[in-house]
Amino acid sequence: RVQNRKLYLATFAAVLGPLSFGFVLGYSSPVIPELRKINDPKLRLDSSQASWFGSVVTLGAAAGGILGSYLVDKVGRKLSLMLCSIPYAFGYIVIISAQNVWMLYFGRMLTGLASGVTSLVVPVYISEVSHPKVRGMLGSCVQLMVVTGILGAYIAGITLKWYWLAVLCSFPSCIMLLFMSFMPETPRFLLNQNKRSEAIASLSFLRGPHADHEWECRQIEASVQQEGLNLSEFKNPSIYRPLLIGVALMFFQQVSGINAVMFYAETIFEDANFKDSRMASVVVGSIQVCFTAVAALIIDKTGRKLLLYISGIIMALSTALFGLYFKMVLPNRNNSSNPDVWFTLNSVSPGTESSISWLAVVSLGLFVAGFALGWGPVPWLVISEIFPLKARGISSGACVLTNWVMAFLVTKEFHDFIGFLTSYGTFWLFSAFCCLSVTFTTFCVPETKGQTLEQIEAYFRRS
């Protein structure tokens, strides 16, 4: 029990990073309406600037994915996490002291950069310090803390001004810096650096004094290859197959339409006569936290693939229902191709949308619950498990880069999709992608439940 406590303590220190990352994502939702009405003309955002304020984080995070893939292998998992806290804190200082819109952008870019590094390093750190029986649960805590941070920003944003909210959002990263300084580096990284005695000390901290550290050390050493990674090795199926699976998981996570659905959340609740759209955001955030927590508790029993199946099917149904809602609400094709959904919904004859507004609310709740149950946490967990040690940094970087570039494209190009395909056509496209994700899971994603990282690596070498 003592060793588990120390393993949980190391996990807690690490997941303060995803908590910070959640605060970064959630910060824009309550702050954009405030900055659009602010008295200072230098800080006031128009609709285009508001869009960039929300989405520039994803560009920073994409750059963070590239930086993280270099740092995680060069300076280690622990130091990479500690270094993350610098752009987090500095980014919020820039936002708080902003004199113009460009300073706001720069601050958001810095917090995005830190988020990108965090989203790469934390899953790797947790998967390498955990043992197989709890690795799924602890790995799912990454996404749980992200959605907790988003919810925290929504709730705090109800009462706090934008600059005080920025002060609050900077706290988790500072606490992470303090806690991580007392935590060990991962045994796998230390053995890869030929630091065997330090690896034994790390295992002693994580497993307790009575575990067989020598045995676990030998298991890890058997799969650790000291030589560096050459690009020519990406022709090897044991390297490129897990990489393709990881990139595809990140692609499907974003094309499920999660950002688009969250983008519509406030409008949908307003149509359903929810007067306070901020409280509606809190409701959505709470659903995410609850179902991500459920996923974390059951993932080591059910396995990864079953949750991806259930999640994909729920999301496919709910986005199909969304499409049906828009098809029934929008009066004709001319209006429905107008990219401004607020205009099209307001142009409907009175009472039409309110009579079936329950369909949109049910679809939204189902979609968010489905995503949180599987396609939210599981891809991040799987990419932390499937890569061989020597390719872990560069492969994880490619996956994180894919995730954030797709998040940016889906968020920024969403209105163009609606103009081209109509609102209902766009959501039916998301539904088709969700169906494809279920097919992909069936044929391509390996089940990693209960296996050591070395066993997973050996599976890809054999196949």
JOZI-V41957 format. One record per residue. RES is the residue in three letters. OMEGA is omega in whole degrees, -180 to 180 (NA if undefined). D_FIRST is the distance of its C-alpha to the first C-alpha in Angstrom with 1 decimal. Layout:
res=RES omega=OMEGA d_first=D_FIRST
res=RES omega=OMEGA d_first=D_FIRST
//
This chain:
res=ARG omega=180 d_first=0.0
res=VAL omega=-178 d_first=3.8
res=GLN omega=178 d_first=5.4
res=ASN omega=179 d_first=5.1
res=ARG omega=-178 d_first=6.3
res=LYS omega=176 d_first=8.8
res=LEU omega=178 d_first=9.9
res=TYR omega=178 d_first=10.5
res=LEU omega=178 d_first=12.3
res=ALA omega=178 d_first=14.4
res=THR omega=179 d_first=15.2
res=PHE omega=179 d_first=16.2
res=ALA omega=-178 d_first=18.4
res=ALA omega=-175 d_first=20.0
res=VAL omega=169 d_first=20.7
res=LEU omega=175 d_first=22.7
res=GLY omega=175 d_first=25.3
res=PRO omega=175 d_first=25.7
res=LEU omega=177 d_first=25.9
res=SER omega=-179 d_first=28.7
res=PHE omega=176 d_first=30.3
res=GLY omega=177 d_first=30.3
res=PHE omega=178 d_first=32.0
res=VAL omega=-179 d_first=34.6
res=LEU omega=-177 d_first=35.3
res=GLY omega=-173 d_first=35.5
res=TYR omega=-173 d_first=37.6
res=SER omega=-173 d_first=40.9
res=SER omega=178 d_first=41.1
res=PRO omega=-173 d_first=41.7
res=VAL omega=-177 d_first=43.4
res=ILE omega=178 d_first=46.1
res=PRO omega=-180 d_first=48.0
res=GLU omega=-178 d_first=48.0
res=LEU omega=177 d_first=49.2
res=ARG omega=-178 d_first=51.9
res=LYS omega=-174 d_first=53.4
res=ILE omega=-177 d_first=52.9
res=ASN omega=-177 d_first=56.1
res=ASP omega=-177 d_first=55.8
res=PRO omega=-180 d_first=57.7
res=LYS omega=-178 d_first=56.0
res=LEU omega=-177 d_first=52.5
res=ARG omega=-178 d_first=53.7
res=LEU omega=168 d_first=52.5
res=ASP omega=-173 d_first=54.9
res=SER omega=179 d_first=53.6
res=SER omega=180 d_first=53.5
res=GLN omega=178 d_first=51.7
res=ALA omega=179 d_first=49.2
res=SER omega=179 d_first=48.5
res=TRP omega=179 d_first=48.0
res=PHE omega=179 d_first=45.8
res=GLY omega=-170 d_first=43.4
res=SER omega=-179 d_first=43.6
res=VAL omega=176 d_first=43.9
res=VAL omega=-177 d_first=40.1
res=THR omega=177 d_first=39.9
res=LEU omega=176 d_first=42.3
res=GLY omega=-179 d_first=40.2
res=ALA omega=176 d_first=37.1
res=ALA omega=176 d_first=39.0
res=ALA omega=178 d_first=39.9
res=GLY omega=177 d_first=36.3
res=GLY omega=179 d_first=35.4
res=ILE omega=179 d_first=37.9
res=LEU omega=-178 d_first=36.8
res=GLY omega=-179 d_first=33.1
res=SER omega=176 d_first=33.8
res=TYR omega=-175 d_first=35.5
res=LEU omega=-171 d_first=32.9
res=VAL omega=179 d_first=29.8
res=ASP omega=-177 d_first=31.2
res=LYS omega=-175 d_first=33.2
res=VAL omega=178 d_first=31.0
res=GLY omega=-177 d_first=27.5
res=ARG omega=-176 d_first=25.0
res=LYS omega=-177 d_first=23.8
res=LEU omega=176 d_first=27.3
res=SER omega=179 d_first=28.7
res=LEU omega=-180 d_first=26.4
res=MET omega=179 d_first=27.3
res=LEU omega=178 d_first=31.0
res=CYS omega=-173 d_first=30.8
res=SER omega=-179 d_first=30.6
res=ILE omega=178 d_first=34.1
res=PRO omega=174 d_first=36.1
res=TYR omega=-175 d_first=34.1
res=ALA omega=-177 d_first=35.1
res=PHE omega=179 d_first=38.5
res=GLY omega=179 d_first=39.2
res=TYR omega=176 d_first=38.7
res=ILE omega=178 d_first=40.8
res=VAL omega=180 d_first=43.6
res=ILE omega=-178 d_first=43.4
res=ILE omega=-177 d_first=43.5
res=SER omega=-174 d_first=46.5
res=ALA omega=176 d_first=48.2
res=GLN omega=-180 d_first=52.0
res=ASN omega=-176 d_first=52.7
res=VAL omega=-178 d_first=51.3
res=TRP omega=176 d_first=50.8
res=MET omega=176 d_first=48.4
res=LEU omega=178 d_first=46.4
res=TYR omega=-177 d_first=46.4
res=PHE omega=178 d_first=45.3
res=GLY omega=178 d_first=42.4
res=ARG omega=180 d_first=41.2
res=MET omega=-180 d_first=41.7
res=LEU omega=179 d_first=39.5
res=THR omega=175 d_first=36.6
res=GLY omega=178 d_first=37.2
res=LEU omega=179 d_first=37.0
res=ALA omega=180 d_first=33.6
res=SER omega=179 d_first=32.4
res=GLY omega=178 d_first=33.6
res=VAL omega=-180 d_first=31.7
res=THR omega=-176 d_first=28.5
res=SER omega=176 d_first=28.9
res=LEU omega=-168 d_first=29.1
res=VAL omega=-173 d_first=26.5
res=VAL omega=177 d_first=23.5
res=PRO omega=179 d_first=23.1
res=VAL omega=-180 d_first=23.6
res=TYR omega=-176 d_first=21.0
res=ILE omega=-179 d_first=18.3
res=SER omega=-177 d_first=19.3
res=GLU omega=177 d_first=19.3
res=VAL omega=-175 d_first=15.8
res=SER omega=168 d_first=14.1
res=HIS omega=-168 d_first=13.7
res=PRO omega=-175 d_first=16.0
res=LYS omega=-177 d_first=13.9
res=VAL omega=-174 d_first=13.2
res=ARG omega=179 d_first=16.1
res=GLY omega=-179 d_first=18.5
res=MET omega=-177 d_first=16.6
res=LEU omega=178 d_first=15.8
res=GLY omega=178 d_first=19.4
res=SER omega=178 d_first=20.9
res=CYS omega=177 d_first=19.6
res=VAL omega=-180 d_first=22.4
res=GLN omega=178 d_first=25.1
res=LEU omega=-180 d_first=23.5
res=MET omega=176 d_first=23.7
res=VAL omega=-177 d_first=27.2
res=VAL omega=174 d_first=28.4
res=THR omega=178 d_first=26.8
res=GLY omega=177 d_first=28.7
res=ILE omega=180 d_first=31.9
res=LEU omega=178 d_first=31.5
res=GLY omega=179 d_first=30.9
res=ALA omega=178 d_first=34.1
res=TYR omega=-177 d_first=36.0
res=ILE omega=-179 d_first=35.1
res=ALA omega=-179 d_first=35.7
res=GLY omega=178 d_first=38.9
res=ILE omega=-175 d_first=40.4
res=THR omega=-174 d_first=40.8
res=LEU omega=171 d_first=40.6
res=LYS omega=-174 d_first=43.4
res=TRP omega=-177 d_first=42.9
res=TYR omega=176 d_first=42.6
res=TRP omega=176 d_first=40.1
res=LEU omega=177 d_first=38.0
res=ALA omega=177 d_first=38.1
res=VAL omega=180 d_first=36.8
res=LEU omega=-177 d_first=33.9
res=CYS omega=-178 d_first=33.1
res=SER omega=-176 d_first=32.9
res=PHE omega=-174 d_first=30.0
res=PRO omega=-179 d_first=26.9
res=SER omega=178 d_first=28.1
res=CYS omega=178 d_first=28.6
res=ILE omega=177 d_first=25.1
res=MET omega=179 d_first=23.8
res=LEU omega=-180 d_first=25.9
res=LEU omega=-177 d_first=24.4
res=PHE omega=-176 d_first=20.7
res=MET omega=180 d_first=21.2
res=SER omega=180 d_first=22.9
res=PHE omega=-176 d_first=19.6
res=MET omega=-179 d_first=17.8
res=PRO omega=168 d_first=18.3
res=GLU omega=-179 d_first=20.9
res=THR omega=180 d_first=20.0
res=PRO omega=-178 d_first=20.1
res=ARG omega=178 d_first=22.8
res=PHE omega=-179 d_first=25.0
res=LEU omega=178 d_first=24.8
res=LEU omega=177 d_first=25.7
res=ASN omega=178 d_first=28.5
res=GLN omega=-178 d_first=29.7
res=ASN omega=178 d_first=29.7
res=LYS omega=-172 d_first=27.1
res=ARG omega=-178 d_first=25.1
res=SER omega=178 d_first=23.8
res=GLU omega=177 d_first=22.5
res=ALA omega=177 d_first=20.9
res=ILE omega=179 d_first=19.1
res=ALA omega=179 d_first=18.0
res=SER omega=178 d_first=16.8
res=LEU omega=179 d_first=14.7
res=SER omega=178 d_first=13.3
res=PHE omega=-172 d_first=12.3
res=LEU omega=-175 d_first=10.9
res=ARG omega=-177 d_first=9.3
res=GLY omega=-174 d_first=8.5
res=PRO omega=-172 d_first=11.3
res=HIS omega=179 d_first=11.0
res=ALA omega=179 d_first=11.6
res=ASP omega=-176 d_first=15.3
res=HIS omega=-179 d_first=16.3
res=GLU omega=-180 d_first=20.0
res=TRP omega=-179 d_first=19.9
res=GLU omega=178 d_first=18.5
res=CYS omega=-180 d_first=20.9
res=ARG omega=178 d_first=23.8
res=GLN omega=-180 d_first=23.0
res=ILE omega=-178 d_first=23.3
res=GLU omega=-179 d_first=26.3
res=ALA omega=-178 d_first=28.1
res=SER omega=-179 d_first=28.4
res=VAL omega=175 d_first=28.9
res=GLN omega=-170 d_first=32.6
res=GLN omega=-175 d_first=33.7
res=GLU omega=-180 d_first=37.0
res=GLY omega=-178 d_first=37.5
res=LEU omega=174 d_first=38.2
res=ASN omega=-180 d_first=41.9
res=LEU omega=179 d_first=43.2
res=SER omega=-179 d_first=45.0
res=GLU omega=178 d_first=41.6
res=PHE omega=171 d_first=41.3
res=LYS omega=-178 d_first=43.8
res=ASN omega=-179 d_first=41.1
res=PRO omega=-179 d_first=39.7
res=SER omega=176 d_first=36.1
res=ILE omega=-172 d_first=36.4
res=TYR omega=-180 d_first=38.7
res=ARG omega=176 d_first=37.5
res=PRO omega=179 d_first=34.0
res=LEU omega=179 d_first=35.8
res=LEU omega=178 d_first=38.2
res=ILE omega=-179 d_first=35.5
res=GLY omega=180 d_first=33.6
res=VAL omega=180 d_first=36.9
res=ALA omega=177 d_first=38.0
res=LEU omega=-180 d_first=34.7
res=MET omega=177 d_first=35.3
res=PHE omega=-178 d_first=39.0
res=PHE omega=178 d_first=38.4
res=GLN omega=-176 d_first=35.9
res=GLN omega=-178 d_first=38.6
res=VAL omega=172 d_first=41.6
res=SER omega=179 d_first=40.0
res=GLY omega=-176 d_first=41.6
res=ILE omega=-179 d_first=38.6
res=ASN omega=179 d_first=40.2
res=ALA omega=-179 d_first=43.5
res=VAL omega=179 d_first=42.2
res=MET omega=179 d_first=40.4
res=PHE omega=-179 d_first=43.6
res=TYR omega=-168 d_first=45.5
res=ALA omega=-176 d_first=43.1
res=GLU omega=179 d_first=44.9
res=THR omega=-178 d_first=48.3
res=ILE omega=179 d_first=47.2
res=PHE omega=177 d_first=45.9
res=GLU omega=178 d_first=49.2
res=ASP omega=180 d_first=51.2
res=ALA omega=176 d_first=49.3
res=ASN omega=168 d_first=50.4
res=PHE omega=-171 d_first=47.1
res=LYS omega=-175 d_first=48.8
res=ASP omega=-176 d_first=45.9
res=SER omega=177 d_first=44.7
res=ARG omega=177 d_first=42.1
res=MET omega=177 d_first=40.4
res=ALA omega=177 d_first=40.8
res=SER omega=178 d_first=38.8
res=VAL omega=178 d_first=36.0
res=VAL omega=179 d_first=36.1
res=VAL omega=178 d_first=35.9
res=GLY omega=180 d_first=33.0
res=SER omega=176 d_first=31.1
res=ILE omega=179 d_first=31.7
res=GLN omega=-178 d_first=30.3
res=VAL omega=-178 d_first=27.1
res=CYS omega=-175 d_first=26.6
res=PHE omega=174 d_first=27.2
res=THR omega=177 d_first=25.2
res=ALA omega=177 d_first=22.2
res=VAL omega=179 d_first=23.1
res=ALA omega=-179 d_first=23.4
res=ALA omega=-177 d_first=19.9
res=LEU omega=-173 d_first=18.4
res=ILE omega=-169 d_first=20.6
res=ILE omega=-180 d_first=21.2
res=ASP omega=176 d_first=18.7
res=LYS omega=-176 d_first=20.4
res=THR omega=-173 d_first=24.0
res=GLY omega=-175 d_first=24.2
res=ARG omega=-173 d_first=26.0
res=LYS omega=-179 d_first=29.6
res=LEU omega=179 d_first=29.6
res=LEU omega=177 d_first=28.6
res=LEU omega=177 d_first=31.3
res=TYR omega=-176 d_first=33.9
res=ILE omega=-179 d_first=33.3
res=SER omega=-178 d_first=33.2
res=GLY omega=-180 d_first=36.4
res=ILE omega=179 d_first=38.3
res=ILE omega=-179 d_first=37.6
res=MET omega=178 d_first=38.6
res=ALA omega=179 d_first=41.8
res=LEU omega=-175 d_first=42.8
res=SER omega=177 d_first=42.2
res=THR omega=174 d_first=44.1
res=ALA omega=177 d_first=46.9
res=LEU omega=175 d_first=47.1
res=PHE omega=178 d_first=47.3
res=GLY omega=179 d_first=50.2
res=LEU omega=179 d_first=51.8
res=TYR omega=-179 d_first=51.5
res=PHE omega=178 d_first=53.3
res=LYS omega=-179 d_first=55.9
res=MET omega=-174 d_first=56.7
res=VAL omega=-173 d_first=56.7
res=LEU omega=-169 d_first=58.6
res=PRO omega=179 d_first=62.4
res=ASN omega=-173 d_first=63.6
res=ARG omega=-178 d_first=62.9
res=ASN omega=179 d_first=64.6
res=ASN omega=-173 d_first=62.3
res=SER omega=177 d_first=59.2
res=SER omega=176 d_first=59.7
res=ASN omega=-175 d_first=59.7
res=PRO omega=-178 d_first=56.5
res=ASP omega=-176 d_first=56.2
res=VAL omega=178 d_first=54.3
res=TRP omega=178 d_first=54.8
res=PHE omega=-174 d_first=58.5
res=THR omega=180 d_first=58.5
res=LEU omega=180 d_first=56.5
res=ASN omega=-178 d_first=58.8
res=SER omega=-180 d_first=61.8
res=VAL omega=178 d_first=61.0
res=SER omega=-174 d_first=63.3
res=PRO omega=176 d_first=61.9
res=GLY omega=-177 d_first=59.6
res=THR omega=-175 d_first=59.1
res=GLU omega=-177 d_first=55.6
res=SER omega=-179 d_first=54.5
res=SER omega=178 d_first=55.3
res=ILE omega=-179 d_first=52.7
res=SER omega=177 d_first=50.4
res=TRP omega=-179 d_first=47.8
res=LEU omega=179 d_first=47.7
res=ALA omega=-179 d_first=46.6
res=VAL omega=178 d_first=43.9
res=VAL omega=179 d_first=42.5
res=SER omega=-180 d_first=42.7
res=LEU omega=-180 d_first=40.9
res=GLY omega=179 d_first=38.1
res=LEU omega=-177 d_first=37.7
res=PHE omega=-178 d_first=37.8
res=VAL omega=178 d_first=35.2
res=ALA omega=180 d_first=32.8
res=GLY omega=180 d_first=33.5
res=PHE omega=-178 d_first=33.0
res=ALA omega=-177 d_first=29.7
res=LEU omega=-175 d_first=28.4
res=GLY omega=-172 d_first=29.1
res=TRP omega=172 d_first=31.5
res=GLY omega=-175 d_first=29.9
res=PRO omega=-168 d_first=26.3
res=VAL omega=179 d_first=26.7
res=PRO omega=179 d_first=29.3
res=TRP omega=179 d_first=27.2
res=LEU omega=-176 d_first=24.2
res=VAL omega=-179 d_first=26.6
res=ILE omega=177 d_first=28.3
res=SER omega=-175 d_first=25.1
res=GLU omega=-163 d_first=24.5
res=ILE omega=-175 d_first=28.0
res=PHE omega=174 d_first=29.7
res=PRO omega=-172 d_first=29.9
res=LEU omega=-173 d_first=28.5
res=LYS omega=180 d_first=32.0
res=ALA omega=-172 d_first=33.2
res=ARG omega=-178 d_first=30.2
res=GLY omega=-175 d_first=31.8
res=ILE omega=180 d_first=35.2
res=SER omega=177 d_first=34.3
res=SER omega=178 d_first=31.8
res=GLY omega=179 d_first=34.6
res=ALA omega=-180 d_first=37.1
res=CYS omega=-180 d_first=34.9
res=VAL omega=178 d_first=34.3
res=LEU omega=178 d_first=38.0
res=THR omega=-178 d_first=39.0
res=ASN omega=-174 d_first=36.8
res=TRP omega=175 d_first=38.3
res=VAL omega=178 d_first=41.9
res=MET omega=178 d_first=41.8
res=ALA omega=179 d_first=40.4
res=PHE omega=-177 d_first=43.3
res=LEU omega=-179 d_first=45.9
res=VAL omega=-179 d_first=44.9
res=THR omega=-174 d_first=44.9
res=LYS omega=-174 d_first=48.1
res=GLU omega=-175 d_first=50.1
res=PHE omega=-179 d_first=49.2
res=HIS omega=178 d_first=52.5
res=ASP omega=177 d_first=54.5
res=PHE omega=-178 d_first=52.9
res=ILE omega=178 d_first=54.0
res=GLY omega=-175 d_first=57.5
res=PHE omega=-173 d_first=57.7
res=LEU omega=-168 d_first=56.0
res=THR omega=-178 d_first=56.2
res=SER omega=-177 d_first=53.2
res=TYR omega=178 d_first=52.8
res=GLY omega=179 d_first=53.3
res=THR omega=-179 d_first=50.6
res=PHE omega=175 d_first=48.0
res=TRP omega=174 d_first=49.2
res=LEU omega=176 d_first=48.7
res=PHE omega=180 d_first=45.0
res=SER omega=178 d_first=44.8
res=ALA omega=177 d_first=46.2
res=PHE omega=178 d_first=43.7
res=CYS omega=176 d_first=40.9
res=CYS omega=177 d_first=42.4
res=LEU omega=-179 d_first=42.6
res=SER omega=177 d_first=38.9
res=VAL omega=178 d_first=38.2
res=THR omega=179 d_first=40.6
res=PHE omega=179 d_first=39.0
res=THR omega=-178 d_first=35.5
res=THR omega=-170 d_first=37.0
res=PHE omega=-169 d_first=38.7
res=CYS omega=-173 d_first=36.9
res=VAL omega=178 d_first=33.1
res=PRO omega=175 d_first=30.9
res=GLU omega=-176 d_first=27.8
res=THR omega=-178 d_first=24.7
res=LYS omega=172 d_first=22.1
res=GLY omega=-180 d_first=19.6
res=GLN omega=173 d_first=21.4
res=THR omega=179 d_first=20.5
res=LEU omega=180 d_first=22.7
res=GLU omega=177 d_first=24.6
res=GLN omega=179 d_first=25.4
res=ILE omega=179 d_first=26.7
res=GLU omega=180 d_first=28.8
res=ALA omega=179 d_first=30.2
res=TYR omega=-179 d_first=31.1
res=PHE omega=177 d_first=33.3
res=ARG omega=-179 d_first=34.8
res=ARG omega=-172 d_first=35.8
res=SER omega=NA d_first=37.2
//
